[in-house]
């Protein structure tokens, strides 16, 4: 029997099975060292709790910030932190690209029949990041309980849409940063400023941002659509002055924009790459 043709459904299923096997093997290898795995989970959990503690301290000292109370911002924090943690679990190791470029490891990716980006995404899997997901999921659950929400099909749809789009937006940011590393190589700290800075910005109300940050994290890297704007629409709370309340439903547009920027950055960087020596 011959090999399935490229682009055929059979070839696609074969590739998907290969990726699943790689990811599963990495997961098993980490989980096999139980003591180390548990310590990593606890460490990641504490990091998430510390970040939530900052929100708690800020909003416990005042009635509201940017028009949002502690109960409302818990919903924003939970939604954005869960979306980012899931994206970090899937694509966070794209941060390793500069190491692969300097060591020449990336050149091996070009010798394999799978796309380079797919190989980069499956090159590692840090299960410890699940601990961060637990913090976001807990905050989101508590926020949903504390806030007076009119539960309808539209409400559930908006929450699911916001979480899915937030995951896509943050994943796209990791890919965008990876594409830029082909030019910067040692500029990981620069790209982390908007990747991890964007995660922090997504947990805060944009109504308190200066105009420059509104442009950066509301338009160029649209993390405001990951949680704040959908939550504002959900609760009928004040959003950004001058913008309509239904803007939270535009999260898919922001996600498509983020994917487009990521695709351009990655393709541009990959075409620029000439090997470990050039």
C-alpha positions in Angstrom: 0.0 0.0 0.0 1.4 3.4 -1.0 1.8 6.4 1.2 -1.2 8.8 1.4 -1.0 11.8 -0.8 0.0 15.1 0.7 -3.1 17.1 1.6 -5.4 14.1 1.7 -7.6 13.4 4.7 -5.7 10.1 5.3 -2.4 12.1 5.4 -3.9 14.6 7.8 -5.1 11.9 10.2 -1.7 10.3 10.0 0.0 13.6 10.9 -2.4 14.2 13.7 -1.8 10.8 15.2 2.0 11.5 15.0 1.5 14.8 16.9 -0.7 13.2 19.5 1.9 10.4 20.0 4.7 12.9 20.6 2.6 15.0 23.0 1.5 11.9 24.9 5.0 10.6 25.3 6.2 14.0 26.7 3.3 14.0 29.1 4.1 10.5 30.3 7.8 11.2 30.7 7.0 14.2 33.0 4.3 12.5 35.0 6.5 9.5 35.6 8.7 11.5 38.0 5.9 12.0 40.5 7.7 13.9 43.2 9.2 16.4 40.8 6.0 16.8 38.9 4.0 17.5 42.1 6.6 20.1 43.1 6.4 21.8 39.7 2.6 21.9 40.0 2.7 23.4 43.5 5.2 26.0 42.3 3.1 27.0 39.3 0.0 27.2 41.6 1.8 29.5 44.0 2.9 31.8 41.2 -0.7 32.1 40.1 -1.9 32.7 43.7 0.7 35.5 44.1 -0.6 37.2 40.9 -4.1 36.9 42.2 -3.0 38.2 45.6 -1.9 41.4 43.9 -5.4 41.9 42.5 -6.9 41.1 45.9 -4.8 43.7 47.7 -5.5 46.4 45.2 -9.2 46.0 45.1 -9.6 45.3 48.8 -8.2 48.7 49.6 -10.9 50.6 47.6 -14.5 50.1 46.5 -13.6 50.0 42.8 -10.9 50.7 40.2 -11.8 51.8 36.7 -15.5 51.2 37.5 -14.9 47.6 38.5 -15.4 46.1 41.9 -13.4 43.1 43.3 -16.1 40.6 42.4 -16.2 41.9 38.8 -12.5 42.0 38.4 -12.3 38.4 39.7 -14.3 37.5 36.6 -11.9 39.4 34.4 -8.9 37.9 36.0 -10.2 34.4 35.9 -11.2 34.5 32.3 -8.0 36.1 31.1 -5.7 34.1 33.3 -7.4 30.8 32.3 -7.1 31.7 28.6 -3.5 32.7 29.0 -2.6 29.6 31.0 -4.1 27.3 28.4 -2.2 29.1 25.7 1.0 28.9 27.7 0.5 25.2 28.2 0.1 24.7 24.4 2.5 27.3 23.0 4.5 28.8 25.8 7.6 26.8 25.0 7.9 28.8 21.7 10.1 31.0 24.0 12.8 28.3 23.5 13.2 29.3 19.8 16.2 31.5 20.4 17.9 28.6 22.1 17.2 26.3 19.1 18.4 28.9 16.7 21.7 29.5 18.5 22.3 25.7 19.0 21.4 24.8 15.4 18.6 22.5 16.7 16.1 24.4 14.5 17.9 23.2 11.4 16.8 19.6 12.1 13.1 20.8 12.0 13.6 21.6 8.3 14.6 18.0 7.5 11.3 16.6 8.7 8.1 16.5 6.6 6.0 18.3 9.2 5.6 22.1 9.4 8.3 23.9 11.4 5.8 25.7 13.6 3.9 22.4 14.4 7.2 20.8 15.4 8.1 23.8 17.6 4.7 23.6 19.4 5.1 19.9 20.0 8.8 20.1 20.9 8.0 20.4 24.6 5.0 20.2 27.0 5.2 21.7 30.5 2.4 20.0 32.5 3.3 22.1 35.5 1.4 25.0 33.8 -1.8 23.1 34.7 -1.3 24.6 38.2 -1.8 28.1 36.7 -4.9 26.9 34.9 -6.4 25.9 38.3 -6.0 29.4 39.6 -7.7 31.0 36.6 -10.5 28.4 36.6 -11.2 28.9 40.4 -11.2 32.7 40.1 -13.6 32.5 37.1 -15.9 30.2 39.0 -16.0 32.4 42.1 -16.5 35.5 39.9 -19.5 33.8 38.2 -21.0 33.0 41.6 -20.5 36.4 43.2 -21.8 38.5 40.3 -25.5 38.9 39.5 -25.6 37.4 36.0 -28.7 36.8 34.0 -28.1 33.3 32.7 -29.3 32.8 29.2 -28.0 31.0 26.1 -26.4 34.3 25.0 -24.6 34.6 28.3 -23.1 31.1 28.1 -22.3 31.7 24.5 -20.4 34.9 25.3 -18.4 33.2 28.0 -17.4 30.3 25.8 -16.6 32.7 22.9 -14.5 34.9 25.2 -12.5 32.0 26.6 -11.9 30.5 23.1 -10.9 33.8 21.6 -8.7 34.7 24.5 -6.9 31.4 24.1 -6.4 32.1 20.4 -5.2 35.7 21.0 -2.6 34.7 23.6 -1.4 31.7 21.5 -1.0 34.1 18.6 1.1 36.3 20.7 3.5 33.5 21.5 3.8 32.7 17.8 4.3 36.4 16.9 7.1 36.6 19.5 8.7 33.5 18.1 8.6 34.9 14.6 10.4 38.1 15.8 13.1 36.0 17.4 14.5 35.2 14.0 15.6 38.8 13.8 16.3 39.5 17.5 17.7 36.1 18.5 18.7 37.5 21.9 15.6 39.7 22.3 13.4 37.4 24.3 13.0 40.0 27.1 11.8 42.5 24.5 9.1 40.2 23.2 8.2 39.0 26.7 7.3 42.6 27.5 4.2 42.4 25.2 3.5 38.6 25.7 3.6 38.5 29.5 2.9 42.2 29.8 -0.2 41.6 27.7 -1.3 38.9 30.1 -1.0 41.3 33.0 -2.8 44.1 31.1 -5.7 41.7 30.3 -6.4 41.3 34.0 -6.8 45.1 34.5 -9.6 47.5 33.3 -8.4 49.4 30.2 -10.3 52.4 31.5 -7.3 53.2 33.7 -4.7 52.7 30.9 -3.0 55.7 29.3 -3.9 56.2 25.6 -0.6 54.6 24.4 -1.4 51.3 26.2 -4.9 51.4 24.8 -3.4 51.4 21.3 -0.9 48.6 22.1 -3.1 46.2 24.1 -6.4 47.2 22.6 -5.6 47.3 18.9 -2.1 46.0 18.0 -2.2 43.1 20.6 -5.9 43.0 21.4 -5.8 41.4 24.8 -8.6 43.7 26.0 -10.9 41.4 23.9 -9.7 38.4 25.9 -11.7 39.2 29.0 -12.4 42.8 29.9 -14.6 43.8 27.0 -16.6 40.5 27.0 -17.1 40.8 30.8 -18.2 44.4 30.4 -20.8 43.3 27.9 -21.8 40.3 30.1 -22.3 42.4 33.2 -23.5 45.6 31.6 -20.6 47.4 33.4 -18.9 50.5 32.1 -16.2 49.7 29.5 -13.9 52.0 27.8 -15.3 55.6 27.4 -16.6 56.2 23.9 -16.9 52.6 22.9 -20.2 50.7 22.6 -21.2 48.1 25.2 -21.6 45.3 22.7 -17.9 45.4 21.7 -17.3 42.2 23.7 -19.0 40.3 21.0 -16.3 41.4 18.6 -13.7 39.1 20.2 -13.6 36.8 17.2 -12.6 39.7 15.0 -9.7 40.5 17.4 -8.7 36.8 17.4 -8.6 36.8 13.6 -6.5 39.9 13.7 -4.1 38.4 16.2 -3.8 35.2 14.1 -3.1 37.3 11.0 -0.3 39.2 12.7 1.1 36.0 14.1 1.1 34.3 10.6 2.8 37.3 9.0 5.4 37.5 11.8 6.2 33.7 11.6 6.3 33.5 7.8 8.5 36.6 7.6 10.9 35.3 10.2 11.0 31.8 8.8 11.9 33.2 5.3 14.6 35.4 6.9 16.2 32.4 8.6 19.3 31.1 6.8 20.6 28.5 9.3 22.5 28.5 12.5 25.4 30.2 10.9 23.6 33.0 9.1 
